[in-house]
Amino acid sequence: MQEFKLNLSLEELRKRTSKNYLTTKKFLSADAPEYTNLAEGDKKALIHLVKAANIIETINMQLDCHHNLEFNEYLKKEIKKGNERAKLTKILFDAQKGMNAIDTMSKKINLAKGIKELPGKGVYPEDLSKEEFHNILSEMLKQNKFEDVKKILSQRSVVERSGQYLVGIDYVDKFSKECSLIADELEKAAEVSTNEDFNEYLVLQAKALRTADPTFDAFADKKWATLQDTPLEFTITRENYEDEMTGTIMENPELKQLLEKHKITPTPKDFLGGRVGIVNKKGTEALMEIKKYLPELAKNMPYNNEYEQNITPDKDTKQTMVDVDMIQAAGDVGAYRGGITLAENLPNDDKPSLQIGGGRRNVYHRQIRFISDKKKLQKRLDAILDKEQHQYYLDEADHWFTIGHENAHSLGPKKGCEKLGKYRNIIEENKADMAALAFVDLLTELGMYTQEQRKQIIVTVIADNFLKSKPTLSQAHRVRTVMQNYYMSQKGAYNIIDGKIHVNIDKVVPAAKDMLTEIIRIQIDEDYEKADKYVKKYFVWTENMELIGRKLQKVSKTLNGKLETKLANKLAKQK
């Protein structure tokens, strides 16, 4: 076993694992009525689904960092010896689901000395530099190794060295043992679960895990996206925010031109998560209210005559949505790294299921969005928001905005926008936010929101958009927040008066419309240089942002968070 040297001091570890600095999101407990009221078959199915999700986490650990599994075993060994630093380090490792992460202050956290986060994470060779990566791809293309390059630049491959070249190995082949075990668990769940549609999906997903063929994934995704009235939720989430290596290709004009010539699209690598939960019917009914308005929103998207989008006014809306009481969030979807996923709209545009007529599905994580400390929330408002506007702040309004955000991912250009390189995700997340805001007035006119709710959404979103510190460019979700804040300030959508935010309510939606229009133009043009200029133009950390950030730091000392999954832990031990 490899020996490691722990990086954080005992004092730092004690601080970061204390209650004030490490927040806890509590998932369903073993005696939760949502679970105890389930049919016996569904309870049995959950045993297998939790086990499947936990195996997915093992795979994603390897995708995230070459040393994660060994480091985890090292920590366990040291804990048995009574090593307190190892014990506390293990708490952080389990919380962030890996050795390397980032906290709410945008500070990189490395749990072992000498092992830092790499642009290629664990999906590219550890010693592969950006320059060598580009050179090898160029040489392979000149040697007519087009199919090999396609596999290397696929979203579903791990890249390894092969002599002087590289080779891309499909996840299903690379992790064949783990994938087979996951498939076994899904098939066992399908034998006892009470819902036929859900069982059909599980069987299709199991098949996709046994053969390295994207077509099988497409069939599984297509079925998954139709699931609406099922008691249980299970998803293998596949998102590509973590890969910072593949997108660098767009910085190399010669290589970019070569790839375009041979019609090869470099797609960032997927990182895998496993979500298990119980569908909350009441919450889901509330979500579905927006579905009837989606065609109208699609019709009002900027430049809508220049592209195809997933939701079109003249076709059925292939968009399902569920609110889920969470049991387990394993791997990528459950990694608490300065924040954690509130909801997901999947599959993403690069997935083949959308090319065979499949739709998309939104899943919302109830326990993650719940605010446990109302007193701390009030302290935050007292510190940063104009007192006269406290009446419009409502934490539930943030959920309404999230609903708009997730549905907005289905609006706009249908292409994956891979040509935008490292800015792809920043631009897409910015689009989803601005569309959610831009349509608030339209949805109010259509009757989805009241005038009071309109004001609550606008004020809550602007107030929540301020960060504790300036993020790095690799943090897509946070970079777009800074861009929006700067853009809104330039448009007069808010002012800082006596050190507090005053939202100019009637200026927010017009500003959001303007920014959305600019974003959609960039996505249509798929111009890396334009994206680069746009992000740099608006990614500006101002004195006012710093002022509010310092206030937020005083109110909340939280640096990271962890999940408490008592029901999942109990189910994982059962046969």
C-alpha positions, 0 to 999 in steps of 0.5 A, a space after each residue: 500500500 502506498 504511504 501518504 503524508 497528511 497535509 492538514 494540521 490537527 488544528 486545521 482539521 479540528 476547525 474544518 470538521 467542527 459544527 460551525 465550519 462543516 454543515 450537515 445535510 440530513 437525508 431520510 432516517 431509517 424511521 422516516 414515514 416516506 420510507 416506512 409507508 412504502 410497499 414491501 417490494 419497494 423497500 427491498 428494491 431500495 436495498 439493491 439501489 443503495 448498493 448500486 449507488 455505492 459501487 458507482 461511488 467507487 468508480 467515480 473515486 477513480 475518475 476523480 483522482 488516481 490515488 483516492 482508493 489507496 488514500 481511503 485505505 491508508 486512512 482506515 489503516 491509520 485510524 485503527 492505529 489511533 491516528 486522530 489526524 487520519 480520523 478527522 481527515 477521513 471525515 473531510 474525505 467522505 464529505 468531499 468524496 475525494 482527496 482534493 476539493 475546494 471550499 466555500 472560500 474557493 480555497 483548494 483543499 488537498 488532504 495529502 501532501 504532494 497530491 494536487 488536483 489535476 486538470 485531467 483528474 483521474 481520467 487522463 494519465 497523471 503525468 500528461 501535460 496539456 502541451 503533450 496531450 495536444 501534441 499526441 492528438 495532432 500526431 495521431 491525426 496525422 497518422 490517420 488514427 481517427 477512430 482512436 482519437 474519437 475514443 480518446 475524446 469521448 465523454 465516456 472513456 478513461 485515457 491511458 498511455 499506449 506506447 507513444 500514443 494514447 488510448 481511450 477505454 470505455 468506462 464499461 470496459 475499464 470498470 467491467 467488474 464494478 459495472 457488472 456488480 451494479 447491473 446485478 443489483 439493478 436487476 435484483 431491484 427490478 425483480 421486487 420493485 412495484 412499478 413496471 416502468 421503473 423496472 423496465 428502466 432498471 433492466 435497460 440500465 443494467 444492460 447498458 452496464 454490461 456492454 460498452 455501447 452508447 446505444 444501450 445507454 441511449 435506450 436507458 436514458 430515453 426510458 428514464 426521461 419518461 418516468 413520472 409516476 414512480 414511487 422510487 428514484 434511481 439515477 446514474 448521473 453523468 455530468 462533465 463539470 470536473 474535466 478541465 483537460 479536454 476543453 483546452 483543445 479549443 485553445 490550440 487553433 491548429 489542433 482544433 482545425 485538424 479535429 474539425 476537418 475530420 469531424 471529431 468533437 472533443 467532449 468533456 469526460 463524464 463523472 458518475 454519481 448515484 442518486 437514490 430516493 423516494 418520489 414526493 408526490 406533493 412536491 412533484 405536483 407543484 413542480 408540474 405546474 410549469 410544464 404547460 408554460 414551457 412551449 411558450 417559454 421556448 417561443 420567447 427564447 432569443 434567436 429561436 428561429 436560428 436553432 432547434 431546442 429540446 422543447 418546441 411549441 409544436 410538439 409534445 413537451 418531453 420533460 418530466 420532473 420529480 421532487 425527491 426525498 433523498 436516501 443516497 447521493 453517491 459519487 459526483 452528485 453527492 460530493 460536497 465541494 464548497 456546495 452540493 447539487 440542488 437539482 439536475 436536468 438530464 441527460 445533457 445535450 451531448 448524450 445520444 438519447 436526445 438524438 433518438 427522440 428521447 426527452 429530459 427529466 428534472 430531479 429536485 433534491 428536497 433535503 439538500 434545499 431545506 434550510 435548517 438554521 432560520 436564525 442564521 438566515 435572518 442574520 445574513 439578511 440583517 447584514 446584507 439586505 436593505 431592511 425594507 426588502 426583507 419582506 420580499 425575501 423567501 427561501 422557497 422562492 429560491 426553489 422556484 428559481 431553481 425550477 426555472 433554472 433546470 427547465 431553462 437547460 431544455 431551452 436554447 440551442 440543442 447542441 452541446 456547444 463543445 466548441 466553447 471549450 472551458 467556457 462551455 459550462 460557464 455559459 450554459 449555467 449562465 444561460 439557465 440562470 438568466 432564462 429563469 429570471 428573464 421569464 419571471 414577468 412572462 410567467 406572472 402574466 401567464 398566471 404561474 406567479 402572483 405579483 408578490 411571488 414575482 417580487 420574492 423571486 427577484 429579491 431572493 435571487 439577487 440577494 442570494 447571488 453574492 459570494 463569500 469570496 472570489 471563485 476560480 475560473 474552474 468553478 463554472 457555477 460560481 464564475 457565472 454568479 460573479 458575471 451576473 452580479 457585475 452585469 446587473 450592477 452595470 444595468 442598475 438592477 441593484 445598488 449598494 446603499 450603506 453597505 447593503 443590497 437594494 434591489 431595483 426590482 423592475 430593472 432585474 428582468 430587463 437586464 436578465 433578458 439582455 444578458 440571456 440574448 448575449 449568451 444565446 448568441 455566443 452559443 449559436 456562434 460556437 465561437 471560443 474567442 467570443 466566449 473567452 472575451 465575454 467571460 473575461 469582460 464580466 468576470 469582475 470581482 468588485 469592491 462591493 462584492 468584496 464588501 458583501 463577501 466579508 459580511 457573509 464570512 462573518 455571518 457564516 463560518 461554513 467552509 464545507 458540508 457533509 451528508 448524513 445518510 442513516 437510512 442508506 447506511 442501514 440498507 447497505 448492510 442488508 441482504 
